[in-house]
Amino acid sequence: MSKLSKAKDFKKSKSGLYLSMATTAFGAVSVAKQAKKARVESDTLRLIDAAVSAAAIVTGLAILYRELKRLGDDDVLLG
């Protein structure tokens, strides 16, 4: 099995999806800081950028959650 194949398998595994979710959620911290700074500086363009980035994070997390459900995760939190 090649390294690329192993990487793809990990990405589609439950642990890979959890790691992706954590990484994506961690990006939310950066976006929150960006939004706060934009509000303080009254920078509308940066505030719009933060809002678009936040929407991308939410969408990414929703897609990852859906993939977890498809894998049939038995985690209590996912119901």
C-alpha angles and dihedrals in degrees: 000000000000124000090247091054092049090051092052091048091051092048090056095045124097093250090048091051092048089051090050091050092050092048092048092047090049087059087062089069090059092047091050090053090048091051093048092050091047091052092049091049094040088234105161096184093054090045090054089048090052091049092051090047091050090051090052090051092050091048092048092051091048091053092048091048090052090051090052090052090050090054088057097241112195094205112139092224093060094053 
